[in-house]
Amino acid sequence: MVPVAVLPAAAIMMGVGYWLDPNGWGSQSAVAAFLIQAGAAIIDHMAILFAIGVAYGLSKDKDGAAALAGLVGYLVLTTLLKPSVVAQIQSIPLDKVPAAFGKIENQFVGILCGVIAAELYNRFSGIELNKALAFFSGRRMVPIIMSVVMIFVAFAMMLIWPIIFGGLVNFGESIVSQGSIGAGIYGFFNRLLIPIGLHHALNSVFWFDVAGINDIPNFLGGAKTLAEGKAVLGVTGMYQAGFFPIMMFGLPGAGLAIYRAAKPENKARVASLMVAAGFASFFTGVTEPLEFAFMFVAPVLYFMHAVLTGISVFIAAQMHWMAGFGFSAGLVDMVLSARNPLAVHWYMLLVQGLVFFAIYYFSFSFVIRKFNLKTPGREDEEVDRAAPVVDHVVPAAGGNEIDNLAQTYLSVIGGASNVTDVDACISRLRLSLKDGSKVDEVAARHAGANGVIRLNSQSVQIIIGPKAELVAAAMQKLLGK
């Protein structure tokens, strides 16, 4: 998520640039040109950002040496796999080099380099050499090891990258060839994969330049990608636009239905949860706090949500109502993309959103009451006592709120001695434990968690909202002590 978090900066700069100069796209305004080109600098180098960001994010102590190793690995690998170098190494004419190597500088390769760099850092950052080579001990050794390892990776990639690239392209083309129906299928699986986190892998195929689709950068590129033939008016953005009605209107409608269905004595508690989660979804497009409120307690509702998302993405693509985002499909990104040359009838997404608000509200209300689903506020009495206390945090000790939360969640998961690794996503603590059965779900919910996911006996995720990254960092500091 570290490189993805950079995208809003690009979206804001390019969005403001297009607002300032919607017709000249920078040719009639120096300020607009500065902003558009500054944003393009980020978008055009997403692969490098992934190599650095993933290496940093997956390193055990978030150290800069891991990020440097990711960059070193990316530079070595992409240089060795350039068409001209491949032709030289394999002693073949340049025009005989597989087309896959012309697309080697992509986010998939960036992620691969980041993962390898983080793994090498986690294994070798504590290495000690003899006195003659002591300068290269520890963290300084990791980028050197990385540069050597990537030579072997490059030889392997010469064989397997054309196969991988061909498979990704065929998969992407099979969806693209179905037009708006394919976009709808993508939207459905995008939501369906969220509980296990694999939506990121799916997104990389459609949103970035893994299989030649590159929907987000091509949309944000606006005039530039349009002039280069990389973008098509009314088509580019089809894997993004349909999410706006869902995130800005549909999910808040679901939140209203859950609130209205709650027991009278629980409405105040549920209202605080739904208002906060609904506002996050509408304004920023961060949907996990709301989705996780009903994802596991009422799976049928989540399946409905996935189906409705697919339908929304299909409708927007079919009607050529286009808007794009740099982070997620919330109000901020919609406003910023409104003057983008590729934004077509974007205001109709607002009309579509109002319709989906009604669909979500009435369909969720009916299904919750018809099947007596235990959504927040409708739990049985014994579960009510374990419901999230979201309006305050039970203090673990003196200190600020984040430190208190960190200590509280450490006790919830069985103490420091039970922890082998702590990480975080947008809204989840991702924990590797010696014994996952020691996690106290009731205590976690009283501390403010929206849910606990047990992936296996050692891997547990706790849904705590946007503070997850800060809490994880505080927990890592406590573990270091």
MIPA-300991 format. One record per residue (C-alpha): residue in three letters; residue number from 1; x, y, z; chain. Coordinates in steps of 0.25 Angstrom, whole numbers. Example, Ala and Ser with C-alpha at 12.3 -4.5 7.8 and 13.67 -1.06 7.14 Angstrom:
<"ALA", 1, <49, -18, 31>, "A">
<"SER", 2, <55, -4, 29>, "A">
END
This chain:
<"MET", 1, <0, 0, 0>, "A">
<"VAL", 2, <12, 9, 1>, "A">
<"PRO", 3, <13, 12, -14>, "A">
<"VAL", 4, <-2, 12, -16>, "A">
<"ALA", 5, <-2, 23, -5>, "A">
<"VAL", 6, <6, 32, -14>, "A">
<"LEU", 7, <-5, 32, -25>, "A">
<"PRO", 8, <-14, 43, -18>, "A">
<"ALA", 9, <-2, 53, -20>, "A">
<"ALA", 10, <-2, 50, -35>, "A">
<"ALA", 11, <-17, 51, -36>, "A">
<"ILE", 12, <-18, 64, -28>, "A">
<"MET", 13, <-7, 71, -37>, "A">
<"MET", 14, <-12, 66, -50>, "A">
<"GLY", 15, <-27, 68, -46>, "A">
<"VAL", 16, <-24, 83, -42>, "A">
<"GLY", 17, <-16, 85, -54>, "A">
<"TYR", 18, <-27, 80, -63>, "A">
<"TRP", 19, <-37, 89, -55>, "A">
<"LEU", 20, <-28, 101, -58>, "A">
<"ASP", 21, <-26, 98, -73>, "A">
<"PRO", 22, <-37, 89, -78>, "A">
<"ASN", 23, <-35, 92, -92>, "A">
<"GLY", 24, <-20, 94, -94>, "A">
<"TRP", 25, <-16, 83, -84>, "A">
<"GLY", 26, <-4, 92, -80>, "A">
<"SER", 27, <-1, 99, -93>, "A">
<"GLN", 28, <-9, 111, -88>, "A">
<"SER", 29, <-5, 112, -74>, "A">
<"ALA", 30, <9, 110, -68>, "A">
<"VAL", 31, <4, 106, -54>, "A">
<"ALA", 32, <-5, 96, -61>, "A">
<"ALA", 33, <7, 90, -69>, "A">
<"PHE", 34, <15, 89, -56>, "A">
<"LEU", 35, <4, 82, -48>, "A">
<"ILE", 36, <1, 72, -60>, "A">
<"GLN", 37, <15, 69, -63>, "A">
<"ALA", 38, <18, 67, -48>, "A">
<"GLY", 39, <7, 57, -46>, "A">
<"ALA", 40, <11, 50, -59>, "A">
<"ALA", 41, <25, 48, -53>, "A">
<"ILE", 42, <18, 39, -42>, "A">
<"ILE", 43, <9, 32, -52>, "A">
<"ASP", 44, <20, 29, -62>, "A">
<"HIS", 45, <29, 23, -52>, "A">
<"MET", 46, <19, 14, -44>, "A">
<"ALA", 47, <28, 2, -46>, "A">
<"ILE", 48, <40, 8, -39>, "A">
<"LEU", 49, <31, 13, -28>, "A">
<"PHE", 50, <26, -2, -26>, "A">
<"ALA", 51, <40, -7, -26>, "A">
<"ILE", 52, <44, 3, -15>, "A">
<"GLY", 53, <30, 3, -7>, "A">
<"VAL", 54, <28, -12, -7>, "A">
<"ALA", 55, <42, -14, -2>, "A">
<"TYR", 56, <41, -4, 9>, "A">
<"GLY", 57, <27, -9, 13>, "A">
<"LEU", 58, <30, -23, 14>, "A">
<"SER", 59, <44, -21, 21>, "A">
<"LYS", 60, <43, -26, 36>, "A">
<"ASP", 61, <47, -12, 41>, "A">
<"LYS", 62, <43, -3, 30>, "A">
<"ASP", 63, <58, 1, 27>, "A">
<"GLY", 64, <63, 10, 15>, "A">
<"ALA", 65, <73, -1, 12>, "A">
<"ALA", 66, <62, -10, 7>, "A">
<"ALA", 67, <56, 1, -2>, "A">
<"LEU", 68, <70, 3, -8>, "A">
<"ALA", 69, <71, -12, -10>, "A">
<"GLY", 70, <58, -11, -17>, "A">
<"LEU", 71, <62, 0, -26>, "A">
<"VAL", 72, <76, -7, -29>, "A">
<"GLY", 73, <69, -20, -33>, "A">
<"TYR", 74, <59, -13, -42>, "A">
<"LEU", 75, <70, -5, -49>, "A">
<"VAL", 76, <78, -18, -51>, "A">
<"LEU", 77, <66, -27, -56>, "A">
<"THR", 78, <60, -17, -65>, "A">
<"THR", 79, <74, -13, -72>, "A">
<"LEU", 80, <77, -28, -74>, "A">
<"LEU", 81, <63, -30, -80>, "A">
<"LYS", 82, <63, -19, -89>, "A">
<"PRO", 83, <61, -23, -104>, "A">
<"SER", 84, <75, -19, -108>, "A">
<"VAL", 85, <82, -26, -97>, "A">
<"VAL", 86, <73, -39, -99>, "A">
<"ALA", 87, <77, -39, -114>, "A">
<"GLN", 88, <92, -37, -110>, "A">
<"ILE", 89, <92, -48, -99>, "A">
<"GLN", 90, <84, -58, -108>, "A">
<"SER", 91, <91, -54, -121>, "A">
<"ILE", 92, <78, -52, -128>, "A">
<"PRO", 93, <74, -40, -137>, "A">
<"LEU", 94, <66, -29, -130>, "A">
<"ASP", 95, <54, -31, -138>, "A">
<"LYS", 96, <53, -46, -133>, "A">
<"VAL", 97, <53, -42, -118>, "A">
<"PRO", 98, <39, -46, -112>, "A">
<"ALA", 99, <30, -34, -111>, "A">
<"ALA", 100, <29, -37, -96>, "A">
<"PHE", 101, <42, -30, -93>, "A">
<"GLY", 102, <38, -17, -99>, "A">
<"LYS", 103, <28, -17, -87>, "A">
<"ILE", 104, <38, -21, -76>, "A">
<"GLU", 105, <37, -8, -68>, "A">
<"ASN", 106, <23, -10, -62>, "A">
<"GLN", 107, <17, -11, -48>, "A">
<"PHE", 108, <18, -26, -48>, "A">
<"VAL", 109, <33, -26, -49>, "A">
<"GLY", 110, <33, -15, -39>, "A">
<"ILE", 111, <26, -23, -29>, "A">
<"LEU", 112, <34, -35, -32>, "A">
<"CYS", 113, <47, -27, -29>, "A">
<"GLY", 114, <41, -22, -16>, "A">
<"VAL", 115, <37, -35, -11>, "A">
<"ILE", 116, <51, -41, -14>, "A">
<"ALA", 117, <58, -29, -8>, "A">
<"ALA", 118, <50, -30, 5>, "A">
<"GLU", 119, <52, -45, 6>, "A">
<"LEU", 120, <67, -43, 5>, "A">
<"TYR", 121, <67, -31, 15>, "A">
<"ASN", 122, <59, -39, 25>, "A">
<"ARG", 123, <69, -51, 24>, "A">
<"PHE", 124, <83, -44, 22>, "A">
<"SER", 125, <82, -30, 29>, "A">
<"GLY", 126, <89, -35, 41>, "A">
<"ILE", 127, <100, -42, 34>, "A">
<"GLU", 128, <114, -40, 40>, "A">
<"LEU", 129, <127, -41, 31>, "A">
<"ASN", 130, <141, -42, 35>, "A">
<"LYS", 131, <149, -30, 39>, "A">
<"ALA", 132, <154, -27, 25>, "A">
<"LEU", 133, <140, -27, 20>, "A">
<"ALA", 134, <133, -21, 32>, "A">
<"PHE", 135, <129, -8, 25>, "A">
<"PHE", 136, <120, -17, 16>, "A">
<"SER", 137, <113, -24, 28>, "A">
<"GLY", 138, <98, -23, 32>, "A">
<"ARG", 139, <89, -14, 24>, "A">
<"ARG", 140, <100, -10, 14>, "A">
<"MET", 141, <101, -24, 9>, "A">
<"VAL", 142, <87, -25, 5>, "A">
<"PRO", 143, <87, -17, -8>, "A">
<"ILE", 144, <100, -24, -12>, "A">
<"ILE", 145, <94, -38, -11>, "A">
<"MET", 146, <81, -32, -18>, "A">
<"SER", 147, <89, -28, -30>, "A">
<"VAL", 148, <96, -42, -31>, "A">
<"VAL", 149, <82, -50, -29>, "A">
<"MET", 150, <75, -41, -40>, "A">
<"ILE", 151, <85, -47, -50>, "A">
<"PHE", 152, <80, -61, -48>, "A">
<"VAL", 153, <66, -55, -47>, "A">
<"ALA", 154, <68, -49, -61>, "A">
<"PHE", 155, <73, -62, -67>, "A">
<"ALA", 156, <60, -69, -62>, "A">
<"MET", 157, <51, -57, -66>, "A">
<"MET", 158, <57, -58, -80>, "A">
<"LEU", 159, <50, -72, -81>, "A">
<"ILE", 160, <38, -70, -73>, "A">
<"TRP", 161, <34, -55, -75>, "A">
<"PRO", 162, <29, -57, -89>, "A">
<"ILE", 163, <20, -68, -84>, "A">
<"ILE", 164, <15, -60, -72>, "A">
<"PHE", 165, <13, -47, -81>, "A">
<"GLY", 166, <6, -55, -91>, "A">
<"GLY", 167, <-4, -61, -81>, "A">
<"LEU", 168, <-7, -48, -74>, "A">
<"VAL", 169, <-9, -41, -88>, "A">
<"ASN", 170, <-18, -53, -92>, "A">
<"PHE", 171, <-26, -52, -79>, "A">
<"GLY", 172, <-27, -37, -80>, "A">
<"GLU", 173, <-31, -37, -95>, "A">
<"SER", 174, <-42, -48, -92>, "A">
<"ILE", 175, <-48, -38, -82>, "A">
<"VAL", 176, <-46, -26, -91>, "A">
<"SER", 177, <-52, -33, -103>, "A">
<"GLN", 178, <-65, -34, -95>, "A">
<"GLY", 179, <-66, -19, -94>, "A">
<"SER", 180, <-75, -14, -83>, "A">
<"ILE", 181, <-79, -28, -79>, "A">
<"GLY", 182, <-64, -31, -77>, "A">
<"ALA", 183, <-64, -18, -68>, "A">
<"GLY", 184, <-75, -23, -60>, "A">
<"ILE", 185, <-69, -37, -58>, "A">
<"TYR", 186, <-57, -30, -53>, "A">
<"GLY", 187, <-65, -21, -44>, "A">
<"PHE", 188, <-72, -33, -38>, "A">
<"PHE", 189, <-58, -41, -35>, "A">
<"ASN", 190, <-52, -28, -30>, "A">
<"ARG", 191, <-61, -28, -18>, "A">
<"LEU", 192, <-62, -43, -16>, "A">
<"LEU", 193, <-47, -44, -14>, "A">
<"ILE", 194, <-46, -33, -4>, "A">
<"PRO", 195, <-48, -43, 8>, "A">
<"ILE", 196, <-35, -50, 5>, "A">
<"GLY", 197, <-28, -38, -1>, "A">
<"LEU", 198, <-26, -44, -15>, "A">
<"HIS", 199, <-33, -32, -21>, "A">
<"HIS", 200, <-20, -25, -22>, "A">
<"ALA", 201, <-14, -35, -31>, "A">
<"LEU", 202, <-27, -34, -40>, "A">
<"ASN", 203, <-26, -19, -40>, "A">
<"SER", 204, <-12, -19, -45>, "A">
<"VAL", 205, <-16, -26, -58>, "A">
<"PHE", 206, <-27, -16, -61>, "A">
<"TRP", 207, <-22, -3, -54>, "A">
<"PHE", 208, <-7, -3, -57>, "A">
<"ASP", 209, <2, -7, -69>, "A">
<"VAL", 210, <3, -22, -66>, "A">
<"ALA", 211, <-5, -27, -78>, "A">
<"GLY", 212, <-5, -14, -86>, "A">
<"ILE", 213, <-19, -9, -80>, "A">
<"ASN", 214, <-13, 2, -71>, "A">
<"ASP", 215, <-26, 8, -68>, "A">
<"ILE", 216, <-22, 18, -57>, "A">
<"PRO", 217, <-9, 24, -62>, "A">
<"ASN", 218, <-16, 25, -76>, "A">
<"PHE", 219, <-28, 32, -70>, "A">
<"LEU", 220, <-19, 41, -62>, "A">
<"GLY", 221, <-10, 44, -73>, "A">
<"GLY", 222, <-22, 51, -80>, "A">
<"ALA", 223, <-17, 59, -92>, "A">
<"LYS", 224, <-4, 53, -93>, "A">
<"THR", 225, <-9, 38, -94>, "A">
<"LEU", 226, <-20, 43, -103>, "A">
<"ALA", 227, <-10, 49, -112>, "A">
<"GLU", 228, <-1, 37, -112>, "A">
<"GLY", 229, <-13, 28, -115>, "A">
<"LYS", 230, <-12, 20, -102>, "A">
<"ALA", 231, <-26, 25, -97>, "A">
<"VAL", 232, <-39, 25, -104>, "A">
<"LEU", 233, <-50, 35, -101>, "A">
<"GLY", 234, <-62, 28, -94>, "A">
<"VAL", 235, <-54, 15, -92>, "A">
<"THR", 236, <-42, 18, -84>, "A">
<"GLY", 237, <-47, 19, -69>, "A">
<"MET", 238, <-57, 7, -71>, "A">
<"TYR", 239, <-51, -1, -60>, "A">
<"GLN", 240, <-52, 11, -50>, "A">
<"ALA", 241, <-64, 19, -53>, "A">
<"GLY", 242, <-75, 9, -48>, "A">
<"PHE", 243, <-69, 9, -35>, "A">
<"PHE", 244, <-73, 23, -32>, "A">
<"PRO", 245, <-88, 20, -31>, "A">
<"ILE", 246, <-85, 9, -21>, "A">
<"MET", 247, <-75, 16, -12>, "A">
<"MET", 248, <-81, 29, -11>, "A">
<"PHE", 249, <-96, 25, -11>, "A">
<"GLY", 250, <-98, 10, -11>, "A">
<"LEU", 251, <-90, 6, 2>, "A">
<"PRO", 252, <-95, 18, 10>, "A">
<"GLY", 253, <-109, 13, 6>, "A">
<"ALA", 254, <-105, 0, 12>, "A">
<"GLY", 255, <-101, 6, 24>, "A">
<"LEU", 256, <-114, 14, 26>, "A">
<"ALA", 257, <-121, 0, 24>, "A">
<"ILE", 258, <-113, -6, 35>, "A">
<"TYR", 259, <-115, 6, 44>, "A">
<"ARG", 260, <-130, 5, 42>, "A">
<"ALA", 261, <-131, -10, 44>, "A">
<"ALA", 262, <-123, -9, 58>, "A">
<"LYS", 263, <-130, -11, 71>, "A">
<"PRO", 264, <-135, 2, 77>, "A">
<"GLU", 265, <-125, 1, 89>, "A">
<"ASN", 266, <-114, -1, 79>, "A">
<"LYS", 267, <-117, 10, 69>, "A">
<"ALA", 268, <-107, 20, 75>, "A">
<"ARG", 269, <-95, 11, 75>, "A">
<"VAL", 270, <-98, 6, 61>, "A">
<"ALA", 271, <-101, 21, 56>, "A">
<"SER", 272, <-87, 25, 61>, "A">
<"LEU", 273, <-81, 13, 53>, "A">
<"MET", 274, <-89, 15, 40>, "A">
<"VAL", 275, <-87, 30, 40>, "A">
<"ALA", 276, <-72, 29, 41>, "A">
<"ALA", 277, <-71, 18, 31>, "A">
<"GLY", 278, <-81, 24, 21>, "A">
<"PHE", 279, <-74, 37, 21>, "A">
<"ALA", 280, <-61, 30, 19>, "A">
<"SER", 281, <-67, 23, 7>, "A">
<"PHE", 282, <-74, 35, 1>, "A">
<"PHE", 283, <-63, 45, 3>, "A">
<"THR", 284, <-50, 37, 1>, "A">
<"GLY", 285, <-55, 24, -5>, "A">
<"VAL", 286, <-49, 15, 6>, "A">
<"THR", 287, <-60, 5, 8>, "A">
<"GLU", 288, <-53, -6, 17>, "A">
<"PRO", 289, <-59, -1, 30>, "A">
<"LEU", 290, <-73, -2, 24>, "A">
<"GLU", 291, <-71, -14, 17>, "A">
<"PHE", 292, <-65, -22, 28>, "A">
<"ALA", 293, <-77, -18, 37>, "A">
<"PHE", 294, <-86, -28, 29>, "A">
<"MET", 295, <-76, -36, 21>, "A">
<"PHE", 296, <-75, -48, 31>, "A">
<"VAL", 297, <-88, -47, 39>, "A">
<"ALA", 298, <-96, -46, 27>, "A">
<"PRO", 299, <-89, -52, 15>, "A">
<"VAL", 300, <-102, -52, 6>, "A">
<"LEU", 301, <-101, -37, 7>, "A">
<"TYR", 302, <-87, -36, 3>, "A">
<"PHE", 303, <-90, -45, -9>, "A">
<"MET", 304, <-101, -36, -13>, "A">
<"HIS", 305, <-91, -24, -11>, "A">
<"ALA", 306, <-82, -31, -21>, "A">
<"VAL", 307, <-93, -34, -31>, "A">
<"LEU", 308, <-98, -19, -30>, "A">
<"THR", 309, <-83, -14, -32>, "A">
<"GLY", 310, <-82, -22, -45>, "A">
<"ILE", 311, <-95, -17, -50>, "A">
<"SER", 312, <-91, -3, -47>, "A">
<"VAL", 313, <-78, -4, -54>, "A">
<"PHE", 314, <-85, -10, -66>, "A">
<"ILE", 315, <-95, 1, -67>, "A">
<"ALA", 316, <-84, 12, -66>, "A">
<"ALA", 317, <-76, 5, -77>, "A">
<"GLN", 318, <-88, 2, -86>, "A">
<"MET", 319, <-93, 17, -85>, "A">
<"HIS", 320, <-79, 22, -86>, "A">
<"TRP", 321, <-80, 30, -74>, "A">
<"MET", 322, <-66, 32, -70>, "A">
<"ALA", 323, <-58, 37, -58>, "A">
<"GLY", 324, <-45, 32, -52>, "A">
<"PHE", 325, <-37, 32, -39>, "A">
<"GLY", 326, <-23, 33, -33>, "A">
<"PHE", 327, <-27, 26, -20>, "A">
<"SER", 328, <-41, 22, -19>, "A">
<"ALA", 329, <-55, 25, -25>, "A">
<"GLY", 330, <-59, 36, -15>, "A">
<"LEU", 331, <-64, 50, -16>, "A">
<"VAL", 332, <-50, 56, -15>, "A">
<"ASP", 333, <-45, 48, -28>, "A">
<"MET", 334, <-58, 51, -35>, "A">
<"VAL", 335, <-57, 66, -33>, "A">
<"LEU", 336, <-42, 65, -38>, "A">
<"SER", 337, <-45, 56, -50>, "A">
<"ALA", 338, <-57, 65, -55>, "A">
<"ARG", 339, <-49, 74, -64>, "A">
<"ASN", 340, <-40, 63, -69>, "A">
<"PRO", 341, <-41, 62, -84>, "A">
<"LEU", 342, <-45, 47, -83>, "A">
<"ALA", 343, <-56, 50, -73>, "A">
<"VAL", 344, <-69, 47, -81>, "A">
<"HIS", 345, <-83, 50, -76>, "A">
<"TRP", 346, <-77, 48, -62>, "A">
<"TYR", 347, <-89, 55, -55>, "A">
<"MET", 348, <-98, 44, -59>, "A">
<"LEU", 349, <-90, 35, -49>, "A">
<"LEU", 350, <-96, 44, -39>, "A">
<"VAL", 351, <-110, 41, -44>, "A">
<"GLN", 352, <-107, 26, -45>, "A">
<"GLY", 353, <-102, 27, -31>, "A">
<"LEU", 354, <-115, 32, -26>, "A">
<"VAL", 355, <-122, 20, -32>, "A">
<"PHE", 356, <-112, 11, -26>, "A">
<"PHE", 357, <-114, 17, -12>, "A">
<"ALA", 358, <-129, 14, -13>, "A">
<"ILE", 359, <-125, 0, -18>, "A">
<"TYR", 360, <-116, -3, -7>, "A">
<"TYR", 361, <-125, 3, 4>, "A">
<"PHE", 362, <-137, -5, 0>, "A">
<"SER", 363, <-131, -18, -4>, "A">
<"PHE", 364, <-122, -18, 9>, "A">
<"SER", 365, <-134, -14, 18>, "A">
<"PHE", 366, <-143, -25, 12>, "A">
<"VAL", 367, <-132, -37, 13>, "A">
<"ILE", 368, <-128, -33, 27>, "A">
<"ARG", 369, <-142, -34, 32>, "A">
<"LYS", 370, <-146, -45, 23>, "A">
<"PHE", 371, <-135, -54, 28>, "A">
<"ASN", 372, <-133, -48, 41>, "A">
<"LEU", 373, <-118, -45, 38>, "A">
<"LYS", 374, <-109, -42, 50>, "A">
<"THR", 375, <-104, -29, 45>, "A">
<"PRO", 376, <-98, -19, 55>, "A">
<"GLY", 377, <-109, -15, 65>, "A">
<"ARG", 378, <-117, -28, 62>, "A">
<"GLU", 379, <-108, -38, 70>, "A">
<"ASP", 380, <-113, -47, 80>, "A">
<"GLU", 381, <-112, -42, 95>, "A">
<"GLU", 382, <-100, -50, 98>, "A">
<"VAL", 383, <-93, -45, 86>, "A">
<"ASP", 384, <-98, -30, 88>, "A">
<"ARG", 385, <-89, -30, 101>, "A">
<"ALA", 386, <-77, -33, 92>, "A">
<"ALA", 387, <-80, -23, 81>, "A">
<"PRO", 388, <-70, -12, 77>, "A">
<"VAL", 389, <-69, -1, 87>, "A">
<"VAL", 390, <-65, 9, 76>, "A">
<"ASP", 391, <-67, 22, 83>, "A">
<"HIS", 392, <-55, 20, 93>, "A">
<"VAL", 393, <-43, 12, 95>, "A">
<"VAL", 394, <-41, 4, 107>, "A">
<"PRO", 395, <-27, 10, 112>, "A">
<"ALA", 396, <-16, -1, 114>, "A">
<"ALA", 397, <-7, 9, 121>, "A">
<"GLY", 398, <-3, 23, 121>, "A">
<"GLY", 399, <1, 30, 108>, "A">
<"ASN", 400, <-6, 35, 95>, "A">
<"GLU", 401, <-17, 28, 88>, "A">
<"ILE", 402, <-9, 20, 78>, "A">
<"ASP", 403, <1, 15, 89>, "A">
<"ASN", 404, <-11, 10, 97>, "A">
<"LEU", 405, <-17, 3, 86>, "A">
<"ALA", 406, <-4, -4, 82>, "A">
<"GLN", 407, <-3, -9, 97>, "A">
<"THR", 408, <-17, -13, 97>, "A">
<"TYR", 409, <-16, -21, 84>, "A">
<"LEU", 410, <-3, -27, 89>, "A">
<"SER", 411, <-11, -33, 101>, "A">
<"VAL", 412, <-23, -37, 92>, "A">
<"ILE", 413, <-14, -46, 83>, "A">
<"GLY", 414, <-7, -53, 95>, "A">
<"GLY", 415, <4, -43, 98>, "A">
<"ALA", 416, <18, -40, 92>, "A">
<"SER", 417, <23, -54, 94>, "A">
<"ASN", 418, <12, -59, 84>, "A">
<"VAL", 419, <16, -50, 73>, "A">
<"THR", 420, <25, -53, 61>, "A">
<"ASP", 421, <21, -42, 52>, "A">
<"VAL", 422, <13, -30, 51>, "A">
<"ASP", 423, <9, -22, 39>, "A">
<"ALA", 424, <-3, -14, 34>, "A">
<"CYS", 425, <-12, -11, 22>, "A">
<"ILE", 426, <-21, 1, 20>, "A">
<"SER", 427, <-31, -4, 31>, "A">
<"ARG", 428, <-25, -17, 37>, "A">
<"LEU", 429, <-14, -22, 46>, "A">
<"ARG", 430, <-8, -34, 39>, "A">
<"LEU", 431, <-2, -43, 50>, "A">
<"SER", 432, <7, -55, 50>, "A">
<"LEU", 433, <5, -62, 63>, "A">
<"LYS", 434, <11, -74, 69>, "A">
<"ASP", 435, <-3, -78, 74>, "A">
<"GLY", 436, <-15, -72, 68>, "A">
<"SER", 437, <-25, -78, 77>, "A">
<"LYS", 438, <-20, -68, 88>, "A">
<"VAL", 439, <-26, -57, 81>, "A">
<"ASP", 440, <-38, -51, 89>, "A">
<"GLU", 441, <-49, -47, 79>, "A">
<"VAL", 442, <-58, -41, 90>, "A">
<"ALA", 443, <-47, -33, 96>, "A">
<"ALA", 444, <-43, -28, 82>, "A">
<"ARG", 445, <-57, -24, 79>, "A">
<"HIS", 446, <-58, -16, 92>, "A">
<"ALA", 447, <-45, -9, 88>, "A">
<"GLY", 448, <-52, -4, 76>, "A">
<"ALA", 449, <-49, -15, 65>, "A">
<"ASN", 450, <-59, -17, 54>, "A">
<"GLY", 451, <-55, -32, 53>, "A">
<"VAL", 452, <-45, -43, 54>, "A">
<"ILE", 453, <-41, -51, 42>, "A">
<"ARG", 454, <-34, -65, 45>, "A">
<"LEU", 455, <-27, -69, 32>, "A">
<"ASN", 456, <-20, -81, 39>, "A">
<"SER", 457, <-15, -85, 52>, "A">
<"GLN", 458, <-4, -75, 52>, "A">
<"SER", 459, <-9, -63, 43>, "A">
<"VAL", 460, <-19, -54, 48>, "A">
<"GLN", 461, <-25, -40, 43>, "A">
<"ILE", 462, <-32, -30, 52>, "A">
<"ILE", 463, <-40, -20, 45>, "A">
<"ILE", 464, <-38, -7, 53>, "A">
<"GLY", 465, <-40, 4, 42>, "A">
<"PRO", 466, <-31, 15, 37>, "A">
<"LYS", 467, <-22, 15, 49>, "A">
<"ALA", 468, <-16, 1, 46>, "A">
<"GLU", 469, <-3, 6, 40>, "A">
<"LEU", 470, <0, 15, 53>, "A">
<"VAL", 471, <-4, 4, 62>, "A">
<"ALA", 472, <4, -6, 55>, "A">
<"ALA", 473, <16, 3, 56>, "A">
<"ALA", 474, <14, 5, 71>, "A">
<"MET", 475, <13, -10, 73>, "A">
<"GLN", 476, <26, -12, 66>, "A">
<"LYS", 477, <33, -2, 75>, "A">
<"LEU", 478, <27, -9, 87>, "A">
<"LEU", 479, <32, -22, 82>, "A">
<"GLY", 480, <46, -16, 79>, "A">
<"LYS", 481, <47, -12, 94>, "A">
END
